[in-house]
Amino acid sequence: MLGFSRSPKKEAETFNPEEAVVRLAELNPASAQVDLQPGPGAGAVVKLGKAFFLKRGKQVYRDGASFYLTTPDALKADQQPLLQSGKAAVLLQFMHRQAPVKLECLVLGHFRLLPELVETLDFRVKAAFKLQPLSPLNKEERRRNLRFAIKNYGDSRVPLTSYIHFDVYLKNTQGQFPRTGALPAELADLKPVPLGPLAPVGRSPEPKPAIDQFRALMQEKAVPDRAVFLAKLAKKDLRQLRSGADELLLLGQVSVLGLERDLQRSIIYIKKSAKADLTNKDNPYNLRPGERVVVYFAARGYWQLRCEVVETQIQNDLLRPLGPLLGEEGLQLELVDFSVGGLQVEGQPALLKGLLQHVLPEEIKEGTAYEGQRWEQAFEALKRPMLHLNLYPRLRFPEELKQFQPELPFKIPFIAQLVQTNIRERSGKRLLHHGLRLVYDLQAAALEPGELERWKLIRGVRDNPHFAGINSKLNQLRGHLEYQNARLGLVPPRKT
């Protein structure tokens, strides 16, 4: 007979706010987003904007079990008395090593600082809000919450991602997200609307001009760089319910051959894909005459061309263009960071003008403050359009880290929603940062006239396979680099 002994119950741990302040000082954030927490039955959370931690010697200044914050930049006059009452609870949110951190605090009040204290601070403020933690710091270390930064604007505490980058292009559509209610599970027949000036693009229906333009763009490159990305698309029957997504077979990068010969024929000569295997007739990566493929390449922009396989040889394949050479027409945006669920981009006047049009509050020029009720309404209006995103991955993995490189298509399209706009100060200028949430993933591509694009709602990580794979590979790489540095006794890496 087996006996079981019960361990004594652990005594409930008592929360010590001073320990939370010590932990906060160890993380040493520069600033935090401040949300005013509602009382019982008092309504929704109120976003007060960004506030900075008071620092001394480049460390968060501690006053026993308390610390100090500057006035949040979006605090309104009618909210100030509540924060000064000593009864207001706020939630602070900031990032540390790519993971979000939250801290609940009680605002003890707004206090004038002693002159001798002001003299010792890193930046001079005469008064600040005094806060005391109400709970331990909550650092959300789940891998799916990590954000991979492309830009840190000189802040060395934000590690940069050097191995994966995206060129981001955005177009508007005629669709809009509903103000209330659930989103439809599928979308069809969304028509992209370009924003900003367009690059000259060949759109002749005849294949001969397309081949001429293709050859001209390729001949601008050095011979070793004359390559294209090849994909074979297996279309699904959209008339059948639950037909699933089109199957995109990535044949990878192949070299372009014979640009200076056989100029009378509208034929593209390419090297056979490394994934092909002529000894295996069932290999799906083998090309066969009559199959349709899509050729992608970069040359003064991004391009794609539908082709038909006309002949296969032992080492080469011959393609004939079926349609015009299509160039990327979206407005290019600067990427700041990305995660499995979305990305953050820098704002620019062309984006605001293209999306807001007649409701643009004022002409945008250098020094625009983006303040006032009209701008708040404009930022809300930016959340309505269904935006068409094209992401072009740029991978930079050295040979010794190739095992962590994800396999990605040349172009990754999404339907996205602009969910957040923040004002940032950079070199004395005000810039906008826009948060884009990835809402729909492409299920059926429109490659021929009359075809419809079909989009499927992204309900979770599994519905976004490309970014789930990126997230997984980068986290494996991060763990590998941390292990290697720990084994060698080095400082943890700054790049992931």
MARMAR-267149 format. One record per residue (C-alpha): residue number from 1; residue in one letter; x, y, z. Coordinates in pm, 1 decimal. Example, Ala and Ser with C-alpha at 12.3 -4.5 7.8 and 13.67 -1.06 7.14 Angstrom:
pos  code  c1  c2  c3
1  a  1230.0  -450.0  780.0
2  s  1367.0  -106.0  714.0
REM end
This chain:
pos  code  c1  c2  c3
1  m  0.0  0.0  0.0
2  l  133.6  336.7  -96.8
3  g  99.6  632.1  132.7
4  f  83.0  992.8  15.6
5  s  205.5  1279.3  227.6
6  r  67.5  1627.5  181.4
7  s  313.1  1911.7  176.6
8  p  221.6  2203.8  400.7
9  k  38.5  2483.8  222.4
10  k  256.6  2771.9  127.3
11  e  176.5  3089.8  305.1
12  a  40.2  3354.4  75.0
13  e  324.5  3572.9  -40.6
14  t  286.6  3934.3  62.3
15  f  350.0  4192.8  -204.8
16  n  629.0  4439.2  -132.7
17  p  607.2  4752.9  -352.5
18  e  971.2  4839.9  -279.2
19  e  1083.3  4512.4  -440.4
20  a  877.7  4601.2  -748.2
21  v  1051.8  4941.2  -768.4
22  v  1393.5  4771.2  -738.0
23  r  1296.1  4536.3  -1023.5
24  l  1176.1  4834.4  -1228.4
25  a  1512.2  5004.4  -1175.8
26  e  1688.4  4688.6  -1296.8
27  l  1490.5  4697.9  -1623.4
28  n  1554.5  5074.7  -1639.7
29  p  1299.2  5175.6  -1907.5
30  a  1311.3  5524.5  -2054.6
31  s  935.8  5574.9  -2086.4
32  a  600.2  5399.1  -2063.0
33  q  252.2  5420.8  -2207.8
34  v  9.1  5522.3  -1932.0
35  d  -351.3  5394.5  -1917.8
36  l  -591.7  5526.3  -1655.3
37  q  -773.9  5228.5  -1503.9
38  p  -1147.8  5278.5  -1451.7
39  g  -1309.9  5233.2  -1114.5
40  p  -1596.0  4982.7  -1063.1
41  g  -1866.4  5066.0  -1318.8
42  a  -1675.9  5374.7  -1432.3
43  g  -1638.4  5291.8  -1801.2
44  a  -1344.0  5208.8  -2025.4
45  v  -968.7  5249.1  -1993.0
46  v  -844.0  5599.0  -2081.0
47  k  -514.4  5624.6  -2269.6
48  l  -308.3  5911.7  -2129.4
49  g  -13.0  5879.1  -2367.0
50  k  357.8  5846.4  -2303.2
51  a  542.6  5959.5  -1989.0
52  f  913.4  5948.5  -1900.8
53  f  1070.0  5803.0  -1586.9
54  l  1273.4  6049.2  -1382.4
55  k  1635.6  5935.2  -1381.0
56  r  1951.0  6013.0  -1191.0
57  g  2282.9  5890.2  -1325.9
58  k  2095.4  5729.4  -1617.6
59  q  1905.7  5503.7  -1374.8
60  v  1538.7  5520.2  -1270.0
61  y  1523.3  5740.9  -961.3
62  r  1381.8  5551.3  -661.4
63  d  1221.6  5704.3  -356.6
64  g  1180.3  5402.1  -129.8
65  a  868.5  5220.7  -254.7
66  s  790.5  5493.6  -509.5
67  f  919.4  5644.0  -833.4
68  y  835.3  5946.9  -1048.7
69  l  691.5  6004.3  -1396.3
70  t  663.1  6315.8  -1608.4
71  t  317.7  6432.8  -1715.6
72  p  175.1  6198.0  -1984.4
73  d  173.6  6373.6  -2322.1
74  a  -198.1  6309.7  -2390.9
75  l  -327.5  6407.4  -2044.7
76  k  -623.1  6644.1  -2067.7
77  a  -696.9  6925.3  -1825.5
78  d  -1015.5  6762.1  -1693.1
79  q  -822.7  6440.3  -1610.3
80  q  -553.2  6612.4  -1403.5
81  p  -756.6  6649.4  -1079.9
82  l  -821.2  6273.2  -1069.6
83  l  -449.3  6194.5  -1103.7
84  q  -370.8  6444.3  -827.3
85  s  -632.7  6298.9  -590.1
86  g  -414.9  6011.8  -468.6
87  k  -682.5  5755.1  -564.4
88  a  -616.5  5697.9  -935.6
89  a  -480.4  5363.3  -1057.1
90  v  -283.2  5346.3  -1381.4
91  l  -131.7  5070.0  -1592.3
92  l  221.0  5132.3  -1724.0
93  q  332.2  4943.8  -2035.2
94  f  677.8  4936.2  -2190.2
95  m  908.5  4700.6  -2380.9
96  h  1217.0  4531.4  -2240.1
97  r  1434.3  4314.4  -2466.2
98  q  1147.1  4284.5  -2713.6
99  a  899.6  4158.6  -2450.2
100  p  608.0  4371.0  -2321.2
101  v  609.4  4459.5  -1949.9
102  k  310.9  4581.2  -1748.2
103  l  299.1  4742.8  -1404.2
104  e  -9.5  4849.5  -1210.6
105  c  45.0  5155.7  -993.2
106  l  -133.2  5394.9  -760.2
107  v  -76.8  5762.2  -840.1
108  l  2.8  5922.1  -504.7
109  g  -21.5  6271.6  -648.1
110  h  156.8  6547.2  -838.4
111  f  442.3  6692.0  -633.3
112  r  683.4  6984.7  -665.0
113  l  1039.2  6853.6  -636.1
114  l  1299.7  6995.7  -401.8
115  p  1555.3  7218.8  -578.6
116  e  1846.2  7009.0  -448.0
117  l  1684.4  6696.8  -604.2
118  v  1617.4  6870.1  -935.5
119  e  1987.7  6959.2  -962.4
120  t  2082.3  6589.0  -951.6
121  l  1834.7  6461.2  -1213.0
122  d  1934.1  6378.7  -1569.9
123  f  1673.9  6621.0  -1707.1
124  r  1534.1  6914.1  -1515.3
125  v  1166.2  6899.8  -1416.3
126  k  1025.1  7099.4  -1127.4
127  a  723.4  6873.5  -1064.1
128  a  626.4  6514.0  -1139.8
129  f  373.1  6242.3  -1060.1
130  k  468.9  6007.9  -776.0
131  l  364.3  5644.3  -821.2
132  q  367.8  5331.3  -606.0
133  p  336.3  4978.3  -752.4
134  l  21.9  4782.5  -670.5
135  s  150.0  4451.7  -812.2
136  p  472.4  4287.7  -928.2
137  l  597.1  4359.8  -1280.3
138  n  431.1  4137.5  -1537.8
139  k  679.5  4057.2  -1812.7
140  e  507.7  3867.9  -2093.9
141  e  787.9  3639.8  -2208.7
142  r  570.5  3435.8  -2446.0
143  r  754.8  3410.1  -2774.9
144  r  454.3  3519.7  -2978.3
145  n  459.8  3856.9  -2799.2
146  l  814.0  3938.2  -2910.1
147  r  867.1  4228.6  -3147.4
148  f  1166.8  4230.3  -3378.7
149  a  1303.6  4580.4  -3424.5
150  i  1446.7  4705.5  -3753.5
151  k  1510.8  5058.9  -3623.7
152  n  1596.0  5175.1  -3271.5
153  y  1672.6  5542.1  -3351.3
154  g  2001.3  5530.6  -3163.8
155  d  1863.6  5363.2  -2849.0
156  s  2116.2  5083.8  -2792.9
157  r  1888.9  4918.1  -2537.4
158  v  1659.7  4807.5  -2821.2
159  p  1827.4  4509.7  -2994.3
160  l  1800.7  4511.9  -3371.9
161  t  1703.2  4227.9  -3601.7
162  s  1963.2  4211.1  -3875.5
163  y  1875.3  3877.7  -4037.1
164  i  1523.3  3944.4  -4167.0
165  h  1390.6  4269.9  -4307.6
166  f  1088.0  4358.8  -4521.3
167  d  1024.6  4616.7  -4788.2
168  v  667.4  4729.7  -4719.9
169  y  428.5  4855.5  -4989.1
170  l  73.8  4968.7  -4915.2
171  k  -235.3  5029.5  -5126.3
172  n  -586.6  5124.6  -5025.2
173  t  -897.4  4923.6  -5122.3
174  q  -1265.3  5004.1  -5155.3
175  g  -1339.5  4789.5  -4845.8
176  q  -1384.2  4916.5  -4490.6
177  f  -1374.7  4743.9  -4153.6
178  p  -1710.3  4747.9  -3969.1
179  r  -1738.8  4974.6  -3667.4
180  t  -1905.5  4700.4  -3463.4
181  g  -1968.5  4329.2  -3491.0
182  a  -1761.9  4034.8  -3607.8
183  l  -1542.8  4042.3  -3916.2
184  p  -1642.4  3822.7  -4211.6
185  a  -1449.2  3496.4  -4230.9
186  e  -1367.2  3552.7  -4599.6
187  l  -1335.0  3846.7  -4836.5
188  a  -1343.1  3858.2  -5214.9
189  d  -1322.0  4114.0  -5494.1
190  l  -1123.3  4376.5  -5304.9
191  k  -977.7  4620.7  -5556.0
192  p  -643.7  4780.8  -5462.2
193  v  -621.0  5158.2  -5505.0
194  p  -264.0  5297.7  -5535.0
195  l  -143.3  5580.1  -5313.1
196  g  118.1  5836.6  -5408.2
197  p  320.5  5868.0  -5732.2
198  l  345.2  5554.8  -5944.1
199  a  658.7  5411.4  -6100.0
200  p  634.6  5355.4  -6476.8
201  v  504.9  5005.1  -6532.4
202  g  469.5  4811.3  -6859.4
203  r  109.3  4700.7  -6901.6
204  s  83.1  4608.4  -7270.4
205  p  -127.3  4292.4  -7320.8
206  e  117.7  4169.0  -7584.6
207  p  399.3  3938.5  -7460.6
208  k  667.7  4092.1  -7687.2
209  p  688.5  4426.5  -7501.1
210  a  696.7  4234.9  -7172.2
211  i  992.3  4024.5  -7282.3
212  d  1173.8  4332.8  -7412.0
213  q  1125.4  4513.3  -7082.6
214  f  1229.2  4202.1  -6888.5
215  r  1549.6  4173.0  -7091.4
216  a  1628.2  4542.5  -7050.0
217  l  1590.1  4526.1  -6671.2
218  m  1797.7  4208.9  -6645.7
219  q  2076.6  4346.5  -6863.6
220  e  2121.7  4635.2  -6619.0
221  k  2246.9  4377.2  -6367.3
222  a  2585.3  4212.3  -6349.8
223  v  2581.7  3862.4  -6499.9
224  p  2607.1  3680.0  -6159.8
225  d  2307.7  3881.4  -6033.3
226  r  2076.0  3793.5  -6323.0
227  a  1833.9  3572.7  -6131.2
228  v  1460.5  3545.7  -6066.2
229  f  1244.3  3382.6  -5802.0
230  l  1019.6  3111.5  -5945.6
231  a  688.8  2985.8  -5802.9
232  k  441.1  2732.6  -5939.5
233  l  80.5  2799.6  -5840.2
234  a  -171.4  2517.3  -5817.3
235  k  -510.4  2690.6  -5834.4
236  k  -804.7  2556.0  -5633.1
237  d  -1163.2  2549.9  -5759.1
238  l  -1326.3  2850.0  -5590.0
239  r  -1672.2  2717.6  -5673.2
240  q  -1626.8  2442.3  -5414.8
241  l  -1681.7  2531.4  -5051.0
242  r  -1383.8  2487.1  -4819.2
243  s  -1159.8  2444.7  -5119.7
244  g  -865.7  2579.7  -4917.6
245  a  -582.8  2804.0  -5027.3
246  d  -398.6  2794.3  -5355.5
247  e  -89.2  2578.5  -5324.7
248  l  221.9  2784.9  -5388.4
249  l  526.3  2572.8  -5466.5
250  l  842.3  2776.0  -5411.7
251  l  1102.1  2666.3  -5665.9
252  g  1345.7  2921.5  -5529.3
253  q  1598.2  3142.2  -5705.8
254  v  1711.0  3043.3  -6056.4
255  s  1958.9  3206.2  -6294.1
256  v  1845.2  3375.3  -6615.6
257  l  2034.1  3265.7  -6925.4
258  g  2073.2  3367.9  -7288.5
259  l  1958.0  3730.4  -7271.6
260  e  2167.4  3822.4  -7577.0
261  r  2060.1  3533.7  -7799.2
262  d  1740.6  3427.0  -7977.9
263  l  1604.5  3782.8  -7959.2
264  q  1332.6  3709.8  -8216.4
265  r  1150.5  3466.8  -7987.9
266  s  954.2  3573.7  -7680.4
267  i  1127.5  3315.0  -7466.8
268  i  1299.1  3332.4  -7125.3
269  y  1575.9  3080.4  -7063.2
270  i  1625.9  2986.2  -6697.1
271  k  1844.1  2740.2  -6509.2
272  k  1651.4  2444.9  -6371.2
273  s  1551.2  2477.0  -6005.2
274  a  1773.8  2305.8  -5748.6
275  k  1458.9  2139.2  -5612.5
276  a  1385.1  1965.8  -5941.4
277  d  1473.6  1598.1  -5981.6
278  l  1430.6  1444.2  -6326.9
279  t  1485.2  1093.8  -6188.7
280  n  1167.5  1128.7  -5983.3
281  k  868.3  1184.1  -6209.5
282  d  641.6  1251.3  -5910.0
283  n  853.7  1539.8  -5782.9
284  p  609.4  1837.3  -5770.9
285  y  897.1  2080.9  -5830.7
286  n  963.2  1942.8  -6177.8
287  l  828.6  2172.2  -6449.7
288  r  626.9  2028.8  -6735.8
289  p  526.1  2187.0  -7069.6
290  g  196.3  2371.6  -7037.0
291  e  227.6  2447.4  -6663.5
292  r  186.4  2806.1  -6541.9
293  v  448.5  2973.9  -6323.6
294  v  506.6  3320.2  -6180.9
295  v  844.7  3488.3  -6220.0
296  y  938.6  3747.0  -5955.8
297  f  1245.1  3970.5  -5950.4
298  a  1381.5  4298.6  -5817.1
299  a  1529.0  4561.4  -6051.1
300  r  1458.5  4927.6  -5978.3
301  g  1147.4  4807.2  -5799.6
302  y  965.4  4476.9  -5767.8
303  w  815.3  4293.9  -6065.0
304  q  619.6  3982.2  -6153.0
305  l  540.5  3808.1  -6481.6
306  r  305.7  3516.3  -6556.8
307  c  462.7  3258.9  -6782.0
308  e  394.1  2921.7  -6940.8
309  v  648.2  2641.5  -6955.4
310  v  708.4  2566.8  -7324.2
311  e  1002.8  2326.1  -7302.5
312  t  1204.9  2146.9  -7035.7
313  q  1564.5  2036.2  -7085.4
314  i  1812.9  1849.3  -6870.1
315  q  1965.0  2163.6  -6719.2
316  n  1739.0  2447.4  -6836.9
317  d  1371.4  2538.9  -6874.5
318  l  1210.2  2764.6  -7135.7
319  l  925.6  3002.5  -7042.6
320  r  693.9  3213.9  -7257.3
321  p  534.7  3528.3  -7103.9
322  l  154.4  3514.8  -7087.1
323  g  79.1  3866.1  -6977.6
324  p  223.3  4207.6  -6905.1
325  l  516.5  4273.3  -6677.1
326  l  357.7  4404.8  -6356.4
327  g  544.7  4636.8  -6121.8
328  e  473.5  4709.6  -5756.7
329  e  245.0  5014.7  -5741.8
330  g  207.7  5052.1  -5366.0
331  l  336.2  5335.8  -5150.4
332  q  663.9  5228.6  -4988.1
333  l  675.7  5265.0  -4610.4
334  e  970.8  5244.1  -4369.7
335  l  945.2  4944.3  -4135.9
336  v  1016.2  5004.3  -3764.8
337  d  946.5  4659.1  -3616.7
338  f  733.7  4349.1  -3669.8
339  s  580.8  4060.9  -3475.8
340  v  374.2  3753.9  -3558.4
341  g  55.5  3962.8  -3556.4
342  g  153.1  4291.7  -3717.0
343  l  410.4  4557.8  -3783.8
344  q  490.4  4920.2  -3709.5
345  v  580.2  5165.3  -3985.9
346  e  684.3  5527.6  -4008.3
347  g  413.8  5766.9  -4122.2
348  q  450.2  5998.9  -4417.8
349  p  238.0  6275.0  -4573.3
350  a  147.9  6069.1  -4883.2
351  l  -9.4  5801.9  -4662.6
352  l  -223.7  6051.0  -4470.6
353  k  -326.6  6236.9  -4786.3
354  g  -412.9  5917.1  -4968.9
355  l  -623.3  5767.9  -4688.7
356  l  -782.4  6081.0  -4540.0
357  q  -822.0  6291.5  -4857.0
358  h  -1092.0  6554.4  -4788.8
359  v  -1091.8  6493.5  -4409.6
360  l  -721.4  6575.4  -4374.7
361  p  -719.9  6833.1  -4090.2
362  e  -449.9  7058.0  -4237.7
363  e  -175.7  7073.9  -4497.5
364  i  117.2  6867.0  -4366.8
365  k  449.0  7049.2  -4352.3
366  e  761.6  7043.4  -4142.7
367  g  670.3  7124.4  -3784.5
368  t  310.8  6991.9  -3797.8
369  a  214.1  6908.4  -3436.9
370  y  -64.8  6653.8  -3513.0
371  e  -260.9  6783.9  -3214.3
372  g  -619.5  6880.7  -3152.2
373  q  -962.5  6726.2  -3186.1
374  r  -955.8  6722.7  -3566.5
375  w  -636.1  6517.5  -3570.1
376  e  -781.4  6277.4  -3311.8
377  q  -1081.1  6226.6  -3539.8
378  a  -849.1  6179.8  -3838.2
379  f  -649.4  5910.8  -3655.2
380  e  -978.5  5730.6  -3580.1
381  a  -1073.9  5753.7  -3949.0
382  l  -746.8  5578.9  -4042.2
383  k  -876.4  5262.9  -3870.6
384  r  -1160.8  5209.7  -4118.0
385  p  -998.3  5130.7  -4458.0
386  m  -901.1  4775.7  -4549.0
387  l  -538.1  4819.2  -4653.3
388  h  -359.5  4598.3  -4906.3
389  l  -4.5  4519.8  -4792.7
390  n  273.2  4359.0  -4993.4
391  l  578.0  4253.2  -4791.5
392  y  899.4  4162.5  -4974.1
393  p  1135.8  3967.6  -4743.5
394  r  1508.3  4041.6  -4745.5
395  l  1707.9  3763.9  -4577.2
396  r  2067.7  3808.8  -4458.5
397  f  2177.9  3484.0  -4294.0
398  p  2549.2  3395.5  -4300.6
399  e  2634.1  3042.2  -4409.7
400  e  2689.5  2919.5  -4053.2
401  l  2333.1  3024.9  -3958.7
402  k  2149.1  2906.3  -4272.4
403  q  1971.0  2640.2  -4065.8
404  f  1767.2  2920.8  -3904.5
405  q  1663.6  3084.3  -4233.1
406  p  1291.6  3039.1  -4301.4
407  e  1172.0  2956.9  -4651.5
408  l  956.7  3248.6  -4763.9
409  p  788.1  3349.5  -5088.0
410  f  920.7  3645.9  -5281.9
411  k  608.0  3846.2  -5189.6
412  i  373.3  3806.8  -4889.4
413  p  36.5  3986.6  -4928.1
414  f  -206.8  4074.5  -4647.2
415  i  -516.3  4278.4  -4580.0
416  a  -428.3  4492.5  -4277.9
417  q  -591.1  4744.1  -4045.4
418  l  -421.8  5055.6  -3912.7
419  v  -505.3  5015.9  -3543.8
420  q  -282.1  5271.1  -3371.6
421  t  -107.8  5601.5  -3440.6
422  n  157.4  5737.5  -3205.4
423  i  351.6  6063.7  -3213.9
424  r  728.8  6028.0  -3173.4
425  e  994.1  6294.9  -3115.2
426  r  1302.6  6246.5  -3333.8
427  s  1578.2  6511.3  -3349.5
428  g  1337.7  6784.6  -3244.1
429  k  1075.8  6683.8  -3505.0
430  r  742.7  6511.9  -3460.8
431  l  691.5  6190.3  -3654.8
432  l  400.6  5948.9  -3673.7
433  h  431.6  5576.2  -3617.8
434  h  143.0  5356.8  -3735.8
435  g  66.4  5010.6  -3599.6
436  l  -73.5  4772.5  -3861.5
437  r  -255.6  4453.4  -3763.6
438  l  -248.7  4165.1  -4013.2
439  v  -616.3  4070.1  -4049.9
440  y  -656.1  3860.6  -4366.9
441  d  -421.0  3617.9  -4541.1
442  l  -437.4  3556.9  -4917.1
443  q  -602.6  3227.4  -5008.5
444  a  -650.1  3265.0  -5384.6
445  a  -439.4  3495.3  -5601.7
446  a  -574.6  3683.3  -5902.8
447  l  -320.7  3623.2  -6178.6
448  e  -544.1  3645.0  -6484.4
449  p  -812.0  3892.5  -6596.0
450  g  -1150.1  3817.7  -6439.7
451  e  -1009.9  3617.5  -6146.4
452  l  -1100.1  3711.7  -5791.1
453  e  -864.1  3734.5  -5497.5
454  r  -993.6  3554.5  -5190.6
455  w  -882.1  3636.9  -4839.3
456  k  -922.6  3438.2  -4516.0
457  l  -951.4  3588.9  -4167.4
458  i  -641.3  3537.3  -3950.6
459  r  -782.9  3403.8  -3621.9
460  g  -454.0  3298.5  -3465.2
461  v  -88.0  3220.9  -3523.4
462  r  -167.8  2910.3  -3728.8
463  d  -363.0  3117.3  -3980.1
464  n  -51.2  3324.9  -4047.3
465  p  198.3  3050.9  -4144.6
466  h  470.5  3274.2  -4290.1
467  f  504.1  3496.2  -3983.1
468  a  461.5  3198.4  -3750.7
469  g  758.3  3038.2  -3926.9
470  i  960.6  3360.4  -3905.9
471  n  880.9  3391.8  -3535.2
472  s  979.9  3030.0  -3471.8
473  k  1309.0  3051.6  -3664.4
474  l  1414.6  3382.3  -3506.0
475  n  1341.2  3247.6  -3159.0
476  q  1547.6  2936.9  -3233.2
477  l  1827.3  3164.2  -3353.9
478  r  1798.4  3379.5  -3044.9
479  g  1826.0  3075.1  -2820.3
480  h  2124.3  2945.4  -3019.0
481  l  2312.9  3277.6  -2995.1
482  e  2238.7  3313.7  -2623.8
483  y  2364.5  2959.6  -2561.1
484  q  2681.5  3017.8  -2763.4
485  n  2758.2  3343.3  -2582.6
486  a  2684.5  3193.2  -2241.2
487  r  2915.1  2899.6  -2323.2
488  l  3192.2  3141.6  -2418.0
489  g  3123.6  3370.5  -2122.3
490  l  3030.1  3662.5  -2345.1
491  v  2767.2  3930.8  -2300.9
492  p  2423.6  3826.9  -2443.8
493  p  2393.2  3932.3  -2809.0
494  r  2234.2  4258.7  -2909.4
495  k  2114.4  4126.4  -3245.7
496  t  1853.3  3852.4  -3282.1
REM end
